[in-house]
Amino acid sequence: MNTFWLLYKAEIKLSFREMSSVIFGLILPAVLMALMGMFAYSNEELNLSFAAIATIGLCATGLMSLPLSLSSYREQKVLKRYKVTPISPMILLFAHVSYCFSLSISSMLMVFAVAKFGYGMNFIGSPLKFIAGYLLVMAAIHSIGLIIASLSPSEKTTGAISSALYFPMFLLSGATIPFEIMPSFLQSIVKIFPLTHGIELLKGIALNQLANLTFSLTVLILTAIVCLIISIKFFKWE
């Protein structure tokens, strides 16, 4: 357990040195919530903005930080070196995934704090259901990151794939541009993104409108299970 905490702290230090995951995972969502709050004219709109923007942090860590770091560890032979030490490479992976989860949850809490204390948002739905839904969305998105890291042959390829997934989800899943104002043809297209269904689920929970969320819930659960199984099956240590 001491080894895990040492590696976990090391991941935090490395993240703050590199800063991209902190900027895109923590700072950007809080700034966007501050901006979107200016245009929210009702408590309901604040709840919708919070539910959507809260996913930006987990999208950044799940689709960018997680796969890029794991690919870097493999390409730089870090995982291979751990194989010849008493420390299992699995502990290193667990520490990094735990750090990504922590960053995602911290991002969501920061966005909530901006909406709550900056604009007086009164959360309509159940906080416990929202947290459960958020954890499910986080698991689904991070499982996609794991599958990228598992199947990608190089760090450069990982960067290209991660960017190709991250930016469309960031811009078109409803996290930044509201899904409701998109043209109908574009709405049909972006429903292929798991994050679109994640935001739909979180919006429904935030407004306590839980009907018609079964499909989104099913998509997220299947995404998490299938991607996790594939990533475990094909993951290469070196």
N, C-alpha and C positions, 0 to 999 in steps of 0.2 A: 504493500500500500504506500509506503514511503517513496518507492521508486515512481509510482504513478504520480504522486503529488509533485515530485521533483521535475518529471517530464512535463506535467501540466503547467507548472510555473515557467518552465523553459519555453513552452509554446506561447504563453502570454508575452514574455519578453521579446521573442522573435517577431510576434505580431506587431508589437508597438515599435519595433525597429523598422519594419517594412511598411507599416501604416496603412496599406491599401485596404485591408480587411476592416480596420478601425474606421477609416473614412467612409467606405461604402456600407459597412455593416452597422455602425453606430451614429456617426455624425450626419450622413446624408438623410437617413430616415427621419431623424429629429428635425432637421432643417425643413424637409418637405412637409412634415406635419405642421410646423410653425407657419409655413406659407399657405398650405391648404386651409388651415384654421381661419385665416383671414377671409376666405370666400365661403365659409360655412355659415349659413344664415339660420340654422336651427340645430337643436341638439341631435336630431336624427341624422343630419348631414355630418356632424362631428363624429358620430358613432361610425358611420359608413367610411369616412376618411381614415379614422383610426384603424378599423379592421383591415382596410386595404394597405395602408402604409406600413402597418406592423409586419407585413410579410417581406418587405424589402431587405431587412437585415438577414433573414434566414435564406433568402434567395442569393444574397451576396456570399454568405459563408458556405451554403450548400453547393452552389454551382461554380464558384470561383475559388475561394480559399481552400476548401477541402480537396477537390481533385488536383489542383495545382500543387499543393503541398505534398500530397501522397506521390504524385508523379515525380516531383523533385527529389523526394526521399529515395525513390527507386532508382532514378537516373544517376544520382550522386552516390549510390551504393550505401546509403545510410542504413537501410533495412538489412542489407547483406551483412554489414559490420555487426549489427546487433545480434545476428544469428550466432556469432562466435563469442558472444559475451553471456554472462548469466542473465542479462535482461532480455526478455522475449520481445521481438519486434511487434507482437500483438499489443503489448503494453503501450508502446509508442503510438500505435494507431488509435488505441482506445483513448489515450491522453489527448490526441489531436481532435478526435471526434467529439470528445467531451468539451474541449475548449470551444469548438464551433457551436455546439449546442448552447453553451454558456453565453457566447457572444450574441446568438440569435435571441435568447430570452432577455438578455440585457437590453438589446435593441428594442424589443417590444415594450419593455417597461419604460424606457426613455420616451418612446412615442406616446405611451399612455400618459406619462407625467406631463408632457407638453400639452396634450389635449385636455387633460384634467385641470392642471394648475394654470395653464396659459390661457385657456378659453372656457373653462368651467364646464367641461363635458360631464354629463350625468350618464353613466353607462346603463343602458336599458336592459341588456340581456343578463344571463347568469355568468358571473366571473369564472366559476369552476368549469362550466361547459365551454367557455371561450378558451381557457387554458388547455383543456383536453383537445379541442379542435386545433389549437395552435400547435400542440405537440404532434398531432397527426400530420398536419401540413409540413411541419419541420422534418418529420421522419420521411415523408414522401420525397421532398425536395433533396434532402441529404442523401437518400438512397440513389437518386439520379447522379449526384456527384460521385458517389462510390463506384457506380457502374462506369462512369467516364474514366475514373482513375484506374479501374481494373482492365478495361479494354483498350485504352489509348497506348500506343507503342512508345511515345516520347512526351517529354514535357512541353515541347513546342506544339505538338498535335493536341495535347490536352488544353493548352491555352486557346487554340483555335476553336475547338469543340465547345469549351466552356463559354467563350464569348458568343458563339453562334446560338447558344441556348439562353444565356443570361440576359442579353440586351433585348431580344424579342419579348421574353417574359416580363422583364422590368418595364418595358414600354407599353406592351399590348395586353397583358393579363388583367389589367385593372388596378395595378398597384400605383401607377402615376396618372394615366388617362382613365377616367371613369368608364367602366365597361358599358354603362347604360347609354352613353352619348355616342358610342361607336356605330357606324353603319351596320345594318343587319348582316350583310355578307361578311364583314370583318368579324363580327361576333361569332358567326358560325366557324370561321377559320381558327380563331384564338381559343376555341373550346378544346383544341387538341392539347393545350398546355395544362398540365396538372395544377399549376399555380392559379389558373383561371378558376378551377373548381375549388381550390383552397380558399381563394378570396370570397367566392360565392358562399362557401360554408361559413366563413368567419363573419361575413356581413349578415347572414341569416341569424347566427347566434347573437351577434351584437344588437340586432333589432328584435330579438326574441320571436323571429318568424322562422320556425323550424320545419314548416311544411315544404315539400318539394326539394329537400336536400339529400334525399337518398342516393340519387345518381352521383352527385359530387362526392359524397362520403364513400361510395363504392369505388370510384375512380382513384381516390387517394389511398385507400387501403390496398387495392390491387397494385398500384404503382409502388408503394412501399415494400410489399411482399415480393413481387416479381423482381424488382431491381435489386433488392437485397440478396435474393437467392442467386441471381446471375453474377453479382459482384463477388460473392463469396466463392462461387464455383470457378470463376476465371481470374481471380486476383493473383498477381505474380509478385513475389517478394523481391525479385531481382531481374 
